[in-house]
Amino acid sequence: MNTVLGASGQISAGLIVLLVILALWSTVWKGLALWKAARLRQTLWFVVLLVINTAGVLEILYIYIFSKRRAGSIARA
């Protein structure tokens, strides 16, 4: 059976590096998405993005899809 622990019971260095990269990736996208939601005064999106951790997926979708719809509808009004 494959486990994340090595023979000595330690977590492998490769896994630690992967987790650090994933954390940095997620933090950058979360910061950008939260900033954009705050600037557009989208309180519900801000709370959802703050609470739910999706490793950057929801944040990227918000930035490139959902915030554009909202910003466009405000500009047209």
trRosetta pair geometry for C-beta under 8 A, 3 or more apart (Angstrom, degrees):
i j d omega theta_ij theta_ji phi_ij phi_ji
4 11 6.0 -1 139 -131 101 81
4 12 6.8 -124 -180 13 66 96
4 15 5.4 86 -163 -103 106 163
5 9 5.4 -10 -180 -147 129 35
5 10 6.5 133 -154 61 79 22
5 11 6.3 -56 -102 -83 63 49
5 12 7.8 172 -135 -27 20 78
6 9 7.2 -51 68 17 67 17
6 10 5.2 -13 39 61 109 78
6 11 7.6 134 -4 -142 88 4
6 12 5.5 115 -51 -74 104 83
11 15 5.4 -104 174 75 96 130
11 16 6.1 108 120 -54 115 95
12 15 4.7 96 65 3 86 102
12 16 7.2 -151 99 -4 48 85
13 16 5.6 -54 -152 36 38 114
13 17 6.4 39 151 -20 69 104
14 17 5.7 -53 -149 36 32 111
14 18 6.3 34 153 -19 64 107
15 18 5.6 -53 -147 37 33 114
15 19 6.3 32 155 -18 65 106
16 19 5.8 -55 -148 37 30 110
16 20 6.4 30 154 -19 64 106
17 20 5.8 -55 -148 36 31 111
17 21 6.4 30 154 -17 65 106
18 21 5.9 -55 -148 37 30 110
18 22 6.3 29 154 -17 64 109
19 22 5.6 -54 -144 39 31 113
19 23 6.2 34 155 -21 65 106
20 23 5.7 -53 -146 36 30 112
20 24 6.4 29 155 -17 64 105
21 24 5.9 -56 -148 38 30 109
21 25 6.2 34 153 -21 65 108
22 25 5.6 -52 -144 36 30 115
22 26 6.2 28 158 -16 64 109
22 55 6.1 -40 -169 -139 101 109
23 26 5.9 -57 -144 39 28 109
23 27 6.1 28 157 -21 64 110
24 27 5.7 -56 -144 36 28 112
24 28 6.4 30 159 -20 64 105
25 28 6.3 -60 -154 32 25 108
25 29 6.7 10 158 -5 62 111
25 55 7.0 23 98 -178 113 77
25 56 5.4 -68 140 -37 92 148
26 29 6.2 -64 -149 44 29 104
26 30 5.9 29 157 -21 67 113
26 53 6.8 32 -172 -161 140 92
26 55 5.0 -80 -86 -139 114 42
26 56 4.9 -125 -105 -44 56 88
26 59 7.8 131 -155 11 59 143
27 30 5.7 -55 -139 38 27 111
27 31 6.2 31 159 -21 63 107
28 31 5.9 -59 -153 34 26 112
28 32 6.6 21 154 -14 63 107
28 56 7.7 13 67 -107 80 121
29 32 5.7 -55 -147 38 34 110
29 33 6.1 28 158 -15 68 109
29 56 3.8 91 41 -134 155 92
29 59 4.0 124 145 100 102 139
29 60 5.8 -41 -151 -54 135 78
29 63 7.6 -115 -159 -14 85 137
30 33 5.9 -59 -143 41 29 108
30 34 6.1 28 159 -18 66 110
30 49 6.5 157 -146 166 76 98
30 50 7.9 104 -172 -104 109 42
30 53 8.0 -24 -86 -119 137 71
30 56 7.2 -97 -39 -94 75 63
30 59 5.3 -108 -83 -86 46 151
31 34 5.9 -56 -142 38 26 108
31 35 6.2 28 158 -20 62 108
32 35 5.8 -57 -149 35 28 113
32 36 6.4 24 156 -16 64 108
32 59 6.9 101 68 169 90 117
32 63 6.1 11 124 -90 112 140
33 36 5.8 -55 -146 38 31 109
33 37 6.2 31 156 -18 66 107
33 49 5.0 -152 122 -151 120 148
33 58 7.7 85 -156 112 171 75
33 59 3.7 -128 -24 -149 148 88
33 60 7.8 -82 -67 -45 123 28
33 62 4.9 75 -144 77 117 131
33 63 5.4 -101 -93 -53 81 96
34 37 5.7 -54 -143 39 31 110
34 38 6.2 31 157 -19 64 107
34 46 6.2 78 -142 -140 71 78
34 49 5.6 -167 -77 110 74 131
34 50 6.4 80 -106 -73 119 84
35 38 5.9 -58 -150 37 27 110
35 39 6.4 25 154 -18 64 108
36 39 5.7 -55 -146 37 31 110
36 40 6.3 15 159 -5 66 111
36 62 7.3 154 80 129 128 105
36 63 5.9 123 21 -111 163 79
36 67 5.3 -12 146 -125 128 163
37 40 6.1 -65 -143 48 28 101
37 42 4.6 -92 -157 67 78 103
37 45 4.4 -148 -130 103 124 108
37 46 4.2 172 125 -74 129 74
37 49 6.0 -178 -14 18 156 143
37 62 7.0 -22 -63 165 108 138
37 67 7.1 -111 -78 -95 62 117
38 41 7.4 27 -177 -78 33 37
38 42 7.9 -87 -58 44 19 70
38 46 5.8 84 -68 -104 69 130
40 45 7.9 4 78 55 118 140
40 67 6.1 -176 -15 -148 162 98
40 70 6.0 83 171 112 142 127
40 71 6.1 -87 -115 -77 128 88
40 74 7.7 -167 -153 -8 95 153
42 45 4.0 10 131 30 119 119
42 46 6.1 148 94 -26 69 86
42 67 7.4 -132 2 -111 156 84
42 70 6.2 24 -81 163 133 169
43 46 5.5 -55 -148 33 31 116
43 47 6.5 26 158 -16 66 104
44 47 6.0 -56 -150 36 30 107
44 48 6.3 28 154 -17 65 109
45 48 5.6 -56 -143 40 32 111
45 49 6.0 29 160 -16 68 110
45 62 6.2 135 -167 -143 121 130
45 66 7.0 170 -116 125 136 134
45 67 7.6 134 169 -80 167 86
46 49 6.1 -60 -147 40 24 107
46 50 6.2 23 155 -21 62 112
47 50 5.6 -58 -145 37 29 113
47 51 6.1 14 163 -11 66 113
48 51 6.3 -66 -141 42 24 100
48 52 5.8 -11 177 11 66 117
48 58 7.6 -119 137 161 103 141
49 52 6.9 -61 -117 50 19 88
49 58 6.7 -168 -110 118 73 114
49 59 6.1 92 -144 -95 110 81
49 62 6.3 -36 -84 -18 124 169
52 58 6.2 23 104 33 120 166
54 57 4.4 -91 138 50 114 95
54 58 4.1 97 37 -4 147 102
54 59 7.2 178 63 -7 103 80
56 59 5.3 -68 -150 47 46 116
56 60 5.7 48 156 -26 81 105
57 60 6.1 -56 -149 33 26 107
57 61 6.5 23 154 -14 62 108
58 61 5.6 -56 -148 40 33 112
58 62 6.2 37 153 -23 67 105
59 62 5.7 -51 -148 33 30 113
59 63 6.4 27 156 -18 64 106
60 63 5.9 -55 -146 36 31 109
60 64 6.2 -2 167 8 66 114
61 64 6.7 -75 -138 52 22 89
61 65 5.2 -31 -175 31 66 121
61 66 6.4 51 136 -8 79 105
62 65 7.1 -66 -105 55 11 78
62 66 4.8 -45 -132 50 53 119
62 67 5.7 62 161 -28 70 100
63 67 5.9 -13 -130 22 27 131
64 67 7.8 55 2 41 13 96
64 68 6.9 -6 171 -19 31 123
65 68 6.3 -79 -163 30 16 110
65 69 7.0 10 156 -17 59 106
66 69 5.9 -51 -154 29 36 111
66 70 6.7 26 155 -11 66 107
67 70 5.7 -57 -148 42 38 109
67 71 5.8 36 156 -19 71 110
68 71 5.8 -55 -138 41 28 108
68 72 6.0 30 160 -21 63 111
69 72 5.9 -61 -148 37 23 111
69 73 6.4 19 157 -17 62 108
70 73 6.0 -57 -147 35 29 107
70 74 6.6 28 154 -18 63 105
71 74 5.8 -55 -151 34 32 110
71 75 6.4 31 153 -20 66 107
72 75 5.7 -54 -145 35 32 111
72 76 6.4 27 158 -16 66 108
73 76 5.9 -54 -145 38 32 109
73 77 6.5 39 154 -31 63 106
74 77 5.8 -55 -152 25 32 114
